[in-house]
C-alpha cells in the first residue's frame, strides 16, 4: 500500500484522510518537517509516497490525478506531492535540507522558498497567509534537481490550501459547485478520437468503463475480452454463411466498443502500464488481421478466393502505420519544426467541420472497422476487401502527400535520437549492414534525398521483377540481391534527411509486396494463406519494434534482428525459395509456412519475455486513434 504523510496537524472536520484512504493510501501524520522526514524514512523504499498539506481543500479527482498516476516519477498539485521509488532519493535529499537542524548551506533555495512571504504577498511554496506549504516547496526543489514533476491540468477541479476559515469555506463552496465525477468521466475519453468513435461509441462506452472500474476489472482484462470477441467474429465470418457474416459484423463492432472501453477505463482509473499499452496496440492489429483471415476463409467456403486481397489489405494497412510511426519519430524532437503546409493544417483545424472531415479522410480505426462490419453483414468478402483497399489507398495518398510536403517545406534539424529510431525501424539485417559498412564513404557524398530514392529504386525493382517475370526464374533472386545492396546504401549514413522517414515504409512495402506477388504468381495451393501467416509474423516484429521505441525502451536486441535476417535477408530467402522449390508440388508453400513458424516463435518468445519483465515506464496513447 502507498503511504500518504500529512505535513502538519489535521484540520478539524476535514475529509482529507478519508479521501486519501479511498485512493489506496495508508495515511500518517507528522507535526513538522522533521517528523515528515522520519515518516518518509520509515515508508517502504519500493512504495509510492505522497506528502499532503493537511489544510488541502479540493476534489478527490484532483488528488487522484496528482498522486496515483503511475506514468510519472513525481507529480504535484497545490498542496500535494507524490514520488515514486525512482524519485524517492531526490525527495529525501530535499526534505533533509529543509528539516530543522540541517546545516545552513544545505538549505539553499528551498529554505528561501519555504520562508514566510512579505506582508500581503504569497511567494512560491507558501499559503496566502505566508505559512509554508511543504509539498509545494519540495516540488520546486525536485524540479531544481532536474527531477521532472508532472503537474496535471485540473481545469475546473479545485486544489487549494486556504489561508483561514473564510478561505476554507469559499474553497469548499467552489469544490461543491463542480461534480468531479462528471469531469472524471468526461476526461476518460480521448480528445482527438475519430468521428465514429466520438459520436457513436464514446457517449456510452465511458459508462461501460465506469461500470468495469467499480467492479474491479482492469484495462488488460477488457483488452483481452475485446480480442476474444474479435476472434469469435472472425470465426463467424469464416463460416461463409449470411447469418455468420451478420454475426461477424455485429461482433466486430462489439469488439471495437470494448477496444474503446479499455483505454477509457485506464484513463478513468489511472491504471496505466507498459504491458497494457503494448497489449492494446498489438491486439488491435491482431484483431483486424485475424478478421481479414476469417473473411478470406469464409469466401473460400463459397468458392471465391480472396486471399490475395486479404494479404494486400494487411500489407497496405501495415505500411500506412509505418508511415505514421516513421514520420512521428523523425519529427519527435526536431528543431525549427515549421512549414507553410503545417500552418495551413493548423488553420484548417480552427474550422470545426474541416476537423471531422480530415479525421474521416484518413480512415481511422473506428471508421475502418465500421466500414468492414457493415459491408461484411450486407455484401460479400470480395466487395468488403475492394472497398477497404480503395479507402485505405486514398487515405495513404492523402496522409503521405501531406507529410512529404511538410518535410520538403520545413527547415528542421533532426537529432541523433530521431536518426537512431529510423535506423531501428528500418530493420536492416546483416547483409544490408555489411553493404552499409562498405558503402559508408560513398554514401556521405550523395545528396540529401538519396536515401529514400535509392530505397525506392531497389524496392520497385524487386517487387516489379517478382511480379512480371516467370515464377521460379532466377531474376527475382538477382533483383533481391540488388535490393539488399540498395538497402545497405540507403542506411549507410544516419537518416537525418528531410524525407529519410520514408525509408522504413519503403522497406516494409518491398518485403511484404515481394512475398505477396510471389505467392499470388505461384499458383500453388495454400501459398497465399502461408504468405499471409509469414507477413503477419514479420508485421508483428515491426509493430513490436515501434512500441518499444515509443515506450522509451529502445528497439529489439540486435541478436534478434540478425537471427531473423532483416528485411533484405527475408526478401532474398523468399525469392530463393521460389526459385528452388517451384517445381515441387507444395515446396514453396511448405517453405513459407516453415519460415512463418520460425519467425513467429523467435519474435513472440522474445517479445513476450521483454514486455512481461520490462522495467519500462508506464505509457498510454493519448493522441487519438491510430490510423
C-alpha positions as CSV (number, residue, x, y, z in Angstrom):
1,X,0.0,0.0,0.0
2,X,1.2,3.5,-0.8
3,X,1.9,5.9,2.1
4,X,0.4,9.5,2.4
5,X,2.1,11.7,5.0
6,X,0.2,14.8,6.3
7,X,2.7,17.5,6.8
8,X,1.1,19.0,9.9
9,X,-1.7,18.6,12.4
10,X,-5.0,17.5,10.9
11,X,-7.7,20.2,10.4
12,X,-10.9,19.6,12.3
13,X,-13.8,18.5,10.2
14,X,-11.6,17.7,7.1
15,X,-12.4,14.7,5.0
16,X,-8.8,14.7,3.6
17,X,-7.7,11.5,5.4
18,X,-10.8,9.6,4.2
19,X,-10.2,10.9,0.7
20,X,-6.6,9.7,0.7
21,X,-7.6,6.3,2.1
22,X,-10.2,6.0,-0.7
23,X,-7.3,6.4,-3.2
24,X,-5.4,3.5,-1.6
25,X,-3.1,5.4,0.8
26,X,-2.1,4.4,4.3
27,X,-2.3,7.9,6.0
28,X,0.2,9.0,8.5
29,X,0.5,12.4,10.2
30,X,3.6,14.4,11.2
31,X,3.9,17.5,13.3
32,X,6.6,19.2,11.3
33,X,9.2,18.8,8.6
34,X,11.4,16.7,10.8
35,X,8.5,14.4,11.6
36,X,7.8,14.1,7.8
37,X,11.4,13.1,7.3
38,X,11.1,10.4,9.9
39,X,7.9,9.1,8.3
40,X,9.4,9.2,4.9
41,X,12.4,7.1,6.1
42,X,10.0,4.6,7.7
43,X,7.9,4.1,4.5
44,X,9.0,1.0,2.4
45,X,11.6,2.0,-0.2
46,X,9.7,0.4,-3.1
47,X,6.4,2.2,-2.4
48,X,4.9,5.4,-3.6
49,X,4.9,8.2,-1.0
50,X,2.7,11.3,-1.0
51,X,3.1,14.5,1.1
52,X,-0.1,16.4,1.6
53,X,-0.7,19.6,3.4
54,X,-3.5,19.0,6.0
55,X,-5.1,22.3,5.0
56,X,-5.8,21.0,1.5
57,X,-9.2,21.5,0.1
58,X,-10.2,20.2,-3.3
59,X,-11.7,17.4,-5.4
60,X,-10.8,13.8,-4.8
61,X,-10.1,13.5,-8.5
62,X,-7.6,16.4,-8.3
63,X,-5.7,14.3,-5.7
64,X,-6.1,11.2,-7.8
65,X,-4.6,12.9,-10.9
66,X,-1.7,14.2,-8.8
67,X,-1.0,11.2,-6.5
68,X,-1.8,8.0,-8.3
69,X,-0.8,8.3,-12.0
70,X,1.9,5.6,-12.5
71,X,3.4,7.2,-15.6
72,X,5.3,9.9,-13.7
73,X,8.1,9.6,-11.2
74,X,6.9,12.7,-9.4
75,X,3.7,14.8,-9.6
76,X,2.1,17.6,-7.8
77,X,-0.8,20.0,-7.4
78,X,-1.0,22.9,-5.0
79,X,-0.7,21.3,-1.5
80,X,0.1,17.7,-2.6
81,X,3.2,16.0,-3.9
82,X,3.9,12.4,-4.8
83,X,7.1,10.5,-5.5
84,X,7.6,7.0,-6.9
85,X,10.6,4.9,-5.8
86,X,12.8,6.3,-8.6
87,X,12.3,9.9,-7.2
88,X,12.4,9.0,-3.5
89,X,16.1,9.7,-3.1
90,X,15.8,13.2,-4.5
91,X,12.8,13.8,-2.3
92,X,14.7,12.6,0.8
93,X,17.6,15.0,-0.1
94,X,15.3,17.9,-0.5
95,X,13.4,17.1,2.8
96,X,16.7,16.7,4.7
97,X,17.8,20.1,3.5
98,X,14.5,21.6,4.7
99,X,14.2,19.9,8.1
100,X,15.1,21.9,11.2
101,X,18.7,21.3,12.3
102,X,20.1,20.9,8.8
103,X,23.3,22.8,8.0
104,X,22.7,26.2,6.6
105,X,24.5,25.6,3.3
106,X,22.2,22.7,2.7
107,X,19.0,24.7,2.8
108,X,19.7,27.0,-0.2
109,X,16.8,28.0,-2.4
110,X,14.5,25.5,-0.7
111,X,14.7,27.3,2.6
112,X,14.1,30.6,0.9
113,X,11.0,29.1,-0.9
114,X,9.7,28.0,2.5
115,X,10.4,31.2,4.3
116,X,7.4,33.4,5.2
117,X,6.4,35.9,2.4
118,X,6.4,39.6,2.8
119,X,3.2,41.0,4.3
120,X,0.4,41.0,1.8
121,X,2.3,38.7,-0.7
122,X,2.3,34.9,-1.2
123,X,5.6,33.6,-2.6
124,X,6.4,30.2,-4.1
125,X,5.8,27.3,-1.7
126,X,3.6,29.4,0.7
127,X,0.0,29.6,1.5
128,X,-1.6,33.0,1.2
129,X,-1.0,33.7,4.9
130,X,2.7,33.1,4.5
131,X,2.7,29.7,6.2
132,X,4.9,27.2,4.4
133,X,3.2,24.7,2.1
134,X,5.8,22.0,2.4
135,X,4.7,19.9,-0.6
136,X,4.9,22.9,-2.9
137,X,8.4,23.8,-1.6
138,X,9.6,20.3,-2.1
139,X,8.1,20.1,-5.6
140,X,10.1,23.2,-6.5
141,X,13.2,21.6,-5.1
142,X,12.7,18.4,-7.1
143,X,12.3,20.5,-10.3
144,X,15.6,22.3,-9.4
145,X,17.3,18.9,-9.2
146,X,16.1,18.2,-12.8
147,X,13.6,15.6,-11.5
148,X,10.5,16.1,-13.8
149,X,7.5,16.9,-11.7
150,X,4.2,16.3,-13.6
151,X,1.5,18.9,-12.9
152,X,-1.8,17.7,-14.2
153,X,-4.2,20.0,-15.9
154,X,-7.1,20.4,-13.4
155,X,-9.4,22.6,-15.4
156,X,-12.4,23.3,-13.2
157,X,-11.2,21.0,-10.5
158,X,-10.2,22.6,-7.2
159,X,-6.9,22.1,-5.4
160,X,-6.3,24.8,-2.7
161,X,-4.6,25.5,0.6
162,X,-6.8,28.2,2.2
163,X,-5.4,30.8,4.5
164,X,-8.2,30.9,7.1
165,X,-11.7,29.7,7.9
166,X,-13.3,32.1,5.5
167,X,-11.0,31.0,2.7
168,X,-11.6,27.4,3.6
169,X,-15.4,27.9,3.3
170,X,-15.0,29.6,-0.1
171,X,-12.8,26.7,-1.3
172,X,-15.4,24.2,-0.1
173,X,-18.1,26.1,-1.9
174,X,-16.1,26.0,-5.2
175,X,-15.5,22.3,-4.7
176,X,-19.2,21.5,-4.2
177,X,-20.1,23.6,-7.3
178,X,-18.2,21.1,-9.6
179,X,-19.2,17.4,-9.9
180,X,-15.7,15.8,-10.2
181,X,-17.3,12.5,-11.2
182,X,-18.6,14.1,-14.4
183,X,-15.2,15.7,-15.0
184,X,-13.6,12.3,-14.4
185,X,-16.0,10.6,-16.8
186,X,-15.6,13.2,-19.5
187,X,-11.8,13.1,-19.3
188,X,-11.8,9.4,-19.7
189,X,-12.5,10.0,-23.5
190,X,-9.6,10.9,-25.8
191,X,-9.8,14.5,-27.0
192,X,-8.8,13.5,-30.6
193,X,-10.8,10.5,-31.5
194,X,-12.4,10.0,-34.9
195,X,-15.9,10.9,-35.8
196,X,-17.4,7.5,-35.5
197,X,-15.8,6.9,-32.1
198,X,-16.6,10.3,-30.8
199,X,-20.3,10.3,-31.7
200,X,-21.3,6.7,-32.0
201,X,-19.2,4.8,-29.4
202,X,-17.8,7.1,-26.6
203,X,-21.2,8.5,-25.5
204,X,-22.0,5.1,-23.9
205,X,-18.6,3.3,-23.7
206,X,-17.4,5.7,-21.0
207,X,-20.2,4.4,-18.8
208,X,-19.2,0.8,-19.5
209,X,-15.7,1.8,-18.4
210,X,-17.0,3.2,-15.1
211,X,-19.0,0.0,-14.6
212,X,-15.9,-2.0,-15.1
213,X,-13.9,0.2,-12.7
214,X,-16.5,-0.2,-9.9
215,X,-16.3,-4.0,-10.3
216,X,-12.5,-4.1,-10.1
217,X,-11.9,-5.0,-13.7
218,X,-8.6,-4.0,-15.2
219,X,-7.9,-2.5,-18.7
220,X,-5.9,-5.5,-19.6
221,X,-8.9,-7.8,-18.9
222,X,-11.1,-5.6,-21.1
223,X,-8.4,-5.6,-23.8
224,X,-8.4,-9.4,-23.7
225,X,-12.2,-9.5,-23.9
226,X,-12.0,-7.3,-27.0
227,X,-9.5,-9.7,-28.6
228,X,-11.7,-12.8,-27.8
229,X,-14.8,-11.0,-29.2
230,X,-12.9,-10.2,-32.4
231,X,-11.6,-13.8,-32.8
232,X,-15.2,-15.1,-32.4
233,X,-16.2,-12.5,-35.1
234,X,-13.5,-13.9,-37.4
235,X,-14.8,-17.4,-36.7
236,X,-18.3,-16.4,-37.7
237,X,-17.0,-14.8,-40.9
238,X,-15.1,-18.0,-41.6
239,X,-18.4,-19.9,-41.8
240,X,-19.1,-18.3,-45.2
241,X,-22.9,-18.0,-44.5
242,X,-25.0,-14.9,-44.4
243,X,-26.0,-15.4,-40.8
244,X,-22.3,-15.8,-40.0
245,X,-21.4,-12.6,-41.8
246,X,-24.1,-10.7,-40.0
247,X,-23.0,-12.0,-36.6
248,X,-19.4,-11.2,-37.6
249,X,-20.2,-7.6,-38.3
250,X,-22.1,-7.2,-35.1
251,X,-19.3,-8.8,-33.0
252,X,-16.7,-6.7,-34.7
253,X,-18.5,-3.5,-33.6
254,X,-18.8,-5.0,-30.1
255,X,-15.1,-5.7,-30.1
256,X,-14.4,-2.1,-31.0
257,X,-16.7,-0.9,-28.2
258,X,-14.5,-2.9,-25.8
259,X,-11.4,-1.6,-27.5
260,X,-12.5,2.0,-26.7
261,X,-13.6,0.9,-23.2
262,X,-10.2,-0.4,-22.2
263,X,-8.5,2.9,-22.8
264,X,-11.3,4.9,-21.2
265,X,-11.0,2.6,-18.2
266,X,-7.3,3.2,-18.0
267,X,-7.9,6.9,-18.0
268,X,-10.8,6.8,-15.6
269,X,-9.0,4.8,-13.0
270,X,-5.4,5.8,-14.0
271,X,-4.4,2.2,-14.5
272,X,-1.7,2.8,-17.0
273,X,1.0,0.2,-17.6
274,X,3.7,-0.5,-20.3
275,X,2.2,-4.0,-20.7
276,X,-1.3,-2.6,-21.1
277,X,-0.2,-0.1,-23.8
278,X,1.6,-2.9,-25.7
279,X,-1.4,-5.3,-25.4
280,X,-3.8,-2.6,-26.6
281,X,-1.7,-1.7,-29.6
282,X,-0.7,-5.2,-30.7
283,X,-4.2,-6.7,-30.1
284,X,-5.7,-4.1,-32.3
285,X,-3.6,-5.3,-35.2
286,X,-4.1,-9.0,-34.3
287,X,-7.9,-8.5,-34.2
288,X,-8.1,-6.7,-37.6
289,X,-5.8,-9.1,-39.4
290,X,-7.4,-12.2,-37.9
291,X,-10.7,-10.8,-39.2
292,X,-9.2,-10.5,-42.6
293,X,-8.2,-14.1,-42.5
294,X,-11.7,-15.1,-41.3
295,X,-13.3,-13.2,-44.3
296,X,-10.9,-15.0,-46.7
297,X,-11.8,-18.4,-45.2
298,X,-15.5,-17.6,-45.5
299,X,-15.1,-16.5,-49.1
300,X,-13.2,-19.7,-49.9
301,X,-16.1,-21.8,-48.5
302,X,-18.3,-20.0,-51.0
303,X,-15.9,-20.7,-53.9
304,X,-14.3,-17.3,-54.0
305,X,-10.5,-17.0,-53.4
306,X,-9.8,-13.6,-51.9
307,X,-6.6,-14.4,-50.0
308,X,-4.6,-12.1,-52.3
309,X,-7.0,-9.2,-51.4
310,X,-6.8,-10.1,-47.7
311,X,-3.0,-10.1,-47.8
312,X,-3.0,-6.9,-49.9
313,X,-5.2,-5.2,-47.3
314,X,-2.9,-6.2,-44.5
315,X,0.2,-5.0,-46.4
316,X,-1.4,-1.7,-47.2
317,X,-2.6,-1.1,-43.6
318,X,0.8,-2.0,-42.1
319,X,2.7,0.2,-44.5
320,X,0.3,3.1,-43.6
321,X,1.1,2.6,-39.9
322,X,4.8,2.5,-40.6
323,X,4.5,5.8,-42.5
324,X,2.8,7.3,-39.4
325,X,5.3,5.9,-37.0
326,X,8.4,6.9,-39.0
327,X,7.2,10.5,-39.6
328,X,6.4,11.0,-36.0
329,X,9.7,9.6,-34.8
330,X,11.6,11.7,-37.4
331,X,10.0,14.8,-36.0
332,X,9.6,13.8,-32.4
333,X,12.2,16.3,-31.2
334,X,13.2,18.2,-34.4
335,X,14.2,21.8,-34.1
336,X,12.9,24.5,-36.4
337,X,9.9,22.3,-37.0
338,X,7.6,24.6,-39.1
339,X,6.4,24.8,-42.6
340,X,3.6,26.6,-44.7
341,X,1.9,23.2,-45.0
342,X,1.8,22.8,-41.2
343,X,0.5,26.4,-40.9
344,X,-2.3,25.6,-43.4
345,X,-3.2,22.5,-41.4
346,X,-3.4,24.5,-38.2
347,X,-5.7,27.0,-39.9
348,X,-8.0,24.2,-41.1
349,X,-8.1,22.7,-37.6
350,X,-9.6,26.0,-36.5
351,X,-12.7,25.4,-38.6
352,X,-15.0,22.9,-36.9
353,X,-16.3,20.9,-39.9
354,X,-12.9,20.5,-41.5
355,X,-11.5,18.9,-38.4
356,X,-14.0,16.0,-38.7
357,X,-13.7,15.7,-42.5
358,X,-9.9,15.4,-42.2
359,X,-10.2,12.9,-39.4
360,X,-12.5,10.8,-41.5
361,X,-10.5,11.0,-44.7
362,X,-7.6,9.1,-43.1
363,X,-10.0,6.2,-42.3
364,X,-9.0,5.7,-38.7
365,X,-9.7,2.5,-36.8
366,X,-13.3,3.5,-35.9
367,X,-14.4,4.4,-39.4
368,X,-12.5,1.5,-40.9
369,X,-14.0,-1.1,-38.6
370,X,-17.5,0.3,-39.1
371,X,-17.0,0.1,-42.8
372,X,-15.8,-3.5,-42.6
373,X,-18.6,-4.6,-40.2
374,X,-21.4,-3.1,-42.4
375,X,-20.0,-4.4,-45.6
376,X,-19.4,-7.8,-44.1
377,X,-23.1,-8.0,-43.0
378,X,-24.6,-6.6,-46.2
379,X,-22.3,-7.7,-49.1
380,X,-19.5,-10.2,-49.8
381,X,-15.9,-10.6,-48.6
382,X,-14.7,-9.5,-52.1
383,X,-16.7,-6.3,-52.0
384,X,-15.5,-5.7,-48.5
385,X,-11.9,-6.0,-49.4
386,X,-12.2,-3.9,-52.5
387,X,-13.8,-1.1,-50.5
388,X,-11.2,-1.4,-47.8
389,X,-8.3,-1.3,-50.3
390,X,-9.7,1.7,-52.1
391,X,-10.4,3.6,-48.9
392,X,-7.0,2.8,-47.3
393,X,-5.2,3.7,-50.6
394,X,-6.8,7.1,-50.8
395,X,-6.1,7.7,-47.1
396,X,-2.5,6.6,-47.6
397,X,-2.1,9.0,-50.5
398,X,-3.6,11.9,-48.6
399,X,-1.5,11.5,-45.4
400,X,1.7,10.6,-47.1
401,X,1.4,13.5,-49.6
402,X,0.8,16.0,-46.8
403,X,3.8,14.7,-44.8
404,X,6.1,14.8,-47.8
405,X,5.0,18.5,-48.4
406,X,5.6,19.3,-44.8
407,X,9.0,17.7,-44.9
408,X,10.1,19.5,-48.1
409,X,8.9,22.9,-47.0
410,X,10.2,22.9,-43.4
411,X,13.7,23.7,-42.2
412,X,14.1,21.2,-39.4
413,X,17.2,19.8,-37.9
414,X,16.7,16.2,-36.9
415,X,18.5,14.8,-33.9
416,X,20.6,11.7,-33.4
417,X,17.7,10.2,-31.4
418,X,15.5,10.5,-34.5
419,X,18.1,9.0,-36.8
420,X,18.6,6.1,-34.4
421,X,14.9,5.5,-34.2
422,X,14.6,5.5,-38.0
423,X,17.6,3.1,-38.2
424,X,15.8,0.7,-35.8
425,X,12.6,1.0,-37.8
426,X,14.5,0.1,-41.0
427,X,15.1,-3.3,-39.5
428,X,18.3,-3.9,-41.6
429,X,19.8,-7.3,-41.3
430,X,23.4,-8.5,-41.6
431,X,23.5,-8.3,-45.4
432,X,22.4,-4.7,-45.6
433,X,24.6,-3.7,-42.6
434,X,27.6,-5.3,-44.4
435,X,26.9,-3.3,-47.5
436,X,26.4,-0.2,-45.4
437,X,29.8,-0.6,-43.8
438,X,31.5,-0.9,-47.3
439,X,29.5,2.0,-48.8
440,X,29.6,4.5,-45.9
441,X,32.2,6.7,-47.6
442,X,30.3,6.8,-50.9
443,X,27.0,7.5,-49.1
444,X,28.4,10.6,-47.4
445,X,28.9,12.2,-50.9
446,X,25.3,11.6,-52.0
447,X,22.6,14.4,-52.0
448,X,20.1,14.8,-49.2
449,X,17.3,12.8,-50.9
450,X,19.5,9.9,-51.9
451,X,18.5,7.5,-49.1
452,X,14.7,7.4,-49.9
453,X,15.4,7.5,-53.6
454,X,17.8,4.5,-53.5
455,X,15.5,2.6,-51.2
456,X,12.5,3.2,-53.5
457,X,14.5,2.2,-56.6
458,X,15.6,-1.1,-55.0
459,X,12.1,-1.8,-53.7
460,X,10.4,-1.1,-57.0
461,X,12.9,-3.4,-58.8
462,X,12.4,-6.4,-56.6
463,X,8.6,-6.1,-56.5
464,X,8.2,-5.5,-60.2
465,X,10.7,-8.1,-61.3
466,X,9.0,-10.7,-59.0
467,X,5.6,-9.7,-60.4
468,X,6.4,-9.5,-64.1
469,X,8.8,-12.4,-64.6
470,X,8.1,-16.1,-64.7
471,X,7.6,-17.6,-61.2
472,X,10.5,-19.8,-60.3
473,X,13.0,-18.0,-62.5
474,X,16.3,-16.5,-61.3
475,X,15.5,-12.9,-61.9
476,X,13.7,-12.2,-58.6
477,X,16.8,-13.6,-56.8
478,X,19.0,-11.2,-58.7
479,X,16.6,-8.3,-58.0
480,X,16.5,-9.2,-54.3
481,X,20.3,-9.2,-54.2
482,X,20.3,-5.7,-55.8
483,X,17.6,-4.7,-53.3
484,X,19.9,-5.8,-50.4
485,X,22.7,-3.6,-51.9
486,X,20.4,-0.6,-52.3
487,X,19.2,-1.1,-48.8
488,X,22.7,-1.0,-47.5
489,X,23.4,2.2,-49.4
490,X,20.2,3.8,-48.0
491,X,21.2,3.2,-44.4
492,X,24.9,3.8,-44.8
493,X,24.7,7.2,-43.2
494,X,22.4,8.5,-40.4
495,X,18.8,9.0,-41.6
496,X,18.6,12.8,-41.0
497,X,17.5,14.0,-44.4
498,X,14.1,15.7,-45.0
499,X,12.5,12.5,-46.5
500,X,14.6,9.8,-44.8
501,X,11.5,8.9,-42.7
502,X,10.2,7.3,-45.9
503,X,13.0,4.6,-45.8
504,X,11.3,2.2,-43.3
505,X,7.9,2.2,-45.0
506,X,9.6,1.6,-48.4
507,X,11.4,-1.4,-46.9
508,X,8.1,-2.7,-45.5
509,X,6.4,-2.3,-48.9
510,X,9.3,-4.1,-50.7
511,X,9.4,-7.1,-48.3
512,X,5.6,-7.6,-47.9
513,X,5.0,-6.8,-51.6
514,X,7.5,-9.4,-52.8
515,X,6.0,-12.1,-50.6
516,X,2.5,-11.2,-51.9
517,X,3.3,-11.2,-55.6
518,X,5.4,-14.4,-55.5
519,X,2.7,-16.2,-53.6
520,X,0.0,-15.0,-55.9
521,X,2.0,-15.9,-59.0
522,X,2.9,-19.3,-57.8
523,X,-0.5,-20.8,-58.4
524,X,0.4,-23.3,-55.6
525,X,-2.5,-24.4,-53.3
526,X,-2.1,-22.8,-49.9
527,X,0.7,-20.4,-50.9
528,X,-1.3,-17.3,-50.2
529,X,-2.5,-18.3,-46.8
530,X,1.0,-19.3,-45.9
531,X,2.2,-15.9,-47.2
532,X,-0.5,-14.3,-45.0
533,X,0.9,-16.1,-42.0
534,X,4.5,-15.0,-42.9
535,X,3.6,-11.4,-43.3
536,X,1.7,-11.5,-40.0
537,X,4.7,-12.8,-38.2
538,X,7.0,-10.2,-39.7
539,X,4.5,-7.4,-39.2
540,X,4.2,-8.3,-35.5
541,X,8.0,-7.9,-35.2
542,X,7.8,-4.5,-36.8
543,X,4.9,-3.3,-34.6
544,X,6.8,-4.6,-31.6
545,X,9.8,-2.5,-32.6
546,X,7.6,0.6,-32.9
547,X,6.1,0.2,-29.5
548,X,9.4,-0.5,-27.8
549,X,10.7,2.8,-29.3
550,X,7.6,4.7,-28.3
551,X,7.8,3.3,-24.8
552,X,11.3,4.6,-24.5
553,X,12.9,1.2,-24.2
554,X,14.8,1.1,-27.5
555,X,14.5,-1.4,-30.3
556,X,14.6,-5.2,-30.0
557,X,18.1,-6.7,-29.4
558,X,20.5,-6.8,-32.3
559,X,20.8,-10.6,-32.0
560,X,17.1,-11.0,-32.8
561,X,17.2,-8.7,-35.8
562,X,20.3,-10.7,-37.1
563,X,18.7,-14.1,-36.3
564,X,15.6,-13.3,-38.3
565,X,17.6,-11.9,-41.2
566,X,16.5,-8.3,-41.5
567,X,14.0,-7.2,-44.2
568,X,16.5,-7.7,-47.0
569,X,17.6,-11.2,-45.8
570,X,14.0,-12.4,-45.6
571,X,13.2,-11.0,-49.1
572,X,16.2,-12.8,-50.5
573,X,15.2,-16.0,-48.7
574,X,11.7,-15.9,-50.2
575,X,12.9,-15.3,-53.7
576,X,15.5,-18.2,-53.4
577,X,12.7,-20.5,-52.1
578,X,10.6,-19.6,-55.1
579,X,13.4,-20.3,-57.5
580,X,14.5,-23.6,-55.9
581,X,11.1,-25.1,-55.0
582,X,8.8,-24.0,-57.8
583,X,8.8,-27.4,-59.5
584,X,7.9,-29.3,-56.3
585,X,4.2,-29.6,-55.6
586,X,3.9,-27.9,-52.2
587,X,7.5,-27.0,-51.7
588,X,7.1,-23.2,-51.8
589,X,4.0,-23.4,-49.5
590,X,5.9,-25.5,-47.0
591,X,8.9,-23.1,-47.1
592,X,6.7,-20.1,-46.4
593,X,4.9,-21.9,-43.6
594,X,8.2,-23.1,-42.0
595,X,9.7,-19.6,-42.3
596,X,6.5,-18.1,-40.8
597,X,6.6,-20.5,-37.9
598,X,10.2,-20.0,-37.1
599,X,9.9,-16.2,-37.2
600,X,6.7,-16.2,-35.1
601,X,8.4,-18.4,-32.5
602,X,11.5,-16.2,-32.3
603,X,9.8,-12.8,-32.2
604,X,6.9,-13.8,-30.0
605,X,9.0,-15.5,-27.4
606,X,11.4,-12.6,-27.1
607,X,8.7,-10.0,-27.2
608,X,6.6,-11.6,-24.5
609,X,9.7,-12.1,-22.3
610,X,10.5,-8.4,-22.7
611,X,7.1,-6.9,-22.1
612,X,6.2,-9.1,-19.2
613,X,9.5,-8.5,-17.4
614,X,10.3,-5.0,-18.7
615,X,11.0,-2.2,-16.3
616,X,9.9,0.4,-18.9
617,X,7.8,3.3,-17.6
618,X,4.1,3.1,-17.9
619,X,2.8,4.6,-21.1
620,X,-0.5,5.2,-22.7
621,X,-1.6,6.6,-26.0
622,X,-3.4,9.9,-25.5
623,X,-3.0,11.3,-29.1
624,X,-6.1,9.8,-30.7
625,X,-6.9,6.8,-32.8
626,X,-4.1,5.0,-34.7
627,X,-4.7,5.0,-38.5
